[in-house]
């Protein structure tokens, strides 16, 4: 393992993030994409152009409770605790099935936050 420089996480850097945003902007270009990002160094947007069909919402520093991924992970951990599996294959199967069975409304209820509603409205002056 090498030294991780500021703005890098193993395998991810600002150039990859920029390429991702560019590719995302071309996917269904008529649609607006809203991405929630944390404060990882590779999300630096200082020297990159962001397409008009992409809006970035940055969560405040040190607020993992606002990170939708963290909220979903917490939901999964609650269902995972005190369970045992015979092997890693069984664990992967359980995780896969658990994620697949979540309907959109359930995920929305897990990650909803007044912070996002206010921020979204501010982005679009609603």
C-alpha positions as CSV (number, residue, x, y, z in Angstrom):
1,X,0.0,0.0,0.0
2,X,1.4,3.3,-1.0
3,X,1.1,6.8,0.4
4,X,-2.4,8.3,0.0
5,X,-2.0,11.9,-1.0
6,X,-4.5,14.7,-0.3
7,X,-7.4,14.4,-2.7
8,X,-6.9,10.7,-3.2
9,X,-8.5,7.5,-1.8
10,X,-7.1,4.2,-3.0
11,X,-8.2,4.0,-6.6
12,X,-10.3,7.2,-6.6
13,X,-9.1,10.7,-7.4
14,X,-10.4,14.0,-8.7
15,X,-9.7,12.9,-12.3
16,X,-11.9,9.8,-12.0
17,X,-14.6,11.8,-10.3
18,X,-14.5,14.4,-13.1
19,X,-14.7,11.6,-15.7
20,X,-17.6,10.0,-13.8
21,X,-19.5,13.4,-13.8
22,X,-18.9,13.8,-17.5
23,X,-20.1,10.3,-18.4
24,X,-23.1,10.8,-16.1
25,X,-24.1,14.0,-17.8
26,X,-24.3,12.2,-21.2
27,X,-26.5,9.4,-19.7
28,X,-30.1,10.6,-20.4
29,X,-28.9,14.1,-20.9
30,X,-32.4,15.5,-20.7
31,X,-32.6,14.5,-17.0
32,X,-31.3,16.4,-14.1
33,X,-29.0,14.4,-11.8
34,X,-28.7,15.5,-8.1
35,X,-25.7,13.9,-6.3
36,X,-25.1,14.1,-2.6
37,X,-21.4,14.1,-1.8
38,X,-19.4,14.3,1.4
39,X,-16.2,16.1,1.9
40,X,-13.8,13.5,0.6
41,X,-10.8,15.2,-1.1
42,X,-11.5,13.6,-4.5
43,X,-14.8,15.4,-4.7
44,X,-12.9,18.7,-5.3
45,X,-14.6,20.7,-8.0
46,X,-12.2,23.6,-8.1
47,X,-10.9,23.0,-11.6
48,X,-13.7,21.0,-13.2
49,X,-16.7,22.0,-15.2
50,X,-19.9,20.5,-14.1
51,X,-22.7,20.1,-16.7
52,X,-25.9,22.0,-16.3
53,X,-27.8,18.7,-15.9
54,X,-25.9,17.9,-12.7
55,X,-26.3,19.5,-9.3
56,X,-24.0,18.6,-6.4
57,X,-25.2,18.8,-2.8
58,X,-22.4,18.7,-0.4
59,X,-23.2,17.6,3.2
60,X,-21.6,19.5,6.0
61,X,-18.3,18.2,7.4
62,X,-18.6,15.6,10.2
63,X,-22.2,14.8,9.6
64,X,-22.3,11.1,8.8
65,X,-26.0,11.0,9.9
66,X,-26.8,13.1,6.8
67,X,-24.9,10.7,4.5
68,X,-27.6,8.5,2.8
69,X,-25.2,5.6,2.4
70,X,-24.5,5.7,6.2
71,X,-28.2,5.6,6.9
72,X,-28.8,2.6,4.6
73,X,-25.8,0.9,6.1
74,X,-27.2,1.5,9.6
75,X,-30.6,0.0,8.5
76,X,-28.8,-3.1,7.1
77,X,-26.7,-3.5,10.3
78,X,-29.8,-3.5,12.4
79,X,-31.1,-6.5,10.4
80,X,-27.7,-8.1,10.4
81,X,-26.8,-8.1,14.1
82,X,-27.0,-11.4,16.0
83,X,-27.2,-13.4,12.8
84,X,-24.8,-16.1,11.9
85,X,-23.9,-17.5,8.5
86,X,-22.2,-20.7,7.6
87,X,-19.9,-19.1,5.0
88,X,-19.3,-15.9,3.1
89,X,-21.5,-17.1,0.2
90,X,-24.5,-17.4,2.5
91,X,-23.8,-13.9,3.9
92,X,-23.5,-12.4,0.4
93,X,-26.8,-14.1,-0.6
94,X,-28.6,-12.7,2.5
95,X,-27.2,-9.2,1.8
96,X,-28.2,-9.4,-1.8
97,X,-31.7,-10.5,-1.0
98,X,-32.1,-7.9,1.7
99,X,-31.1,-5.1,-0.6
100,X,-33.2,-6.3,-3.5
101,X,-36.3,-6.6,-1.4
102,X,-36.2,-2.9,-0.3
103,X,-38.8,-1.0,-2.2
104,X,-38.3,2.6,-3.2
105,X,-40.5,4.0,-0.5
106,X,-38.6,2.2,2.2
107,X,-35.3,3.6,1.0
108,X,-36.8,7.0,0.8
109,X,-38.0,6.7,4.4
110,X,-34.6,5.6,5.5
111,X,-32.7,8.5,3.9
112,X,-35.1,11.4,4.0
113,X,-33.9,14.4,5.8
114,X,-35.2,18.0,6.2
115,X,-31.6,19.1,5.3
116,X,-32.0,17.7,1.8
117,X,-35.5,19.1,1.3
118,X,-34.2,22.6,2.3
119,X,-31.0,22.3,0.2
120,X,-32.9,21.0,-2.8
121,X,-35.4,23.9,-2.6
122,X,-32.5,26.4,-2.3
123,X,-30.7,24.9,-5.3
124,X,-33.8,25.4,-7.5
125,X,-35.2,28.5,-5.7
126,X,-38.5,26.7,-4.9
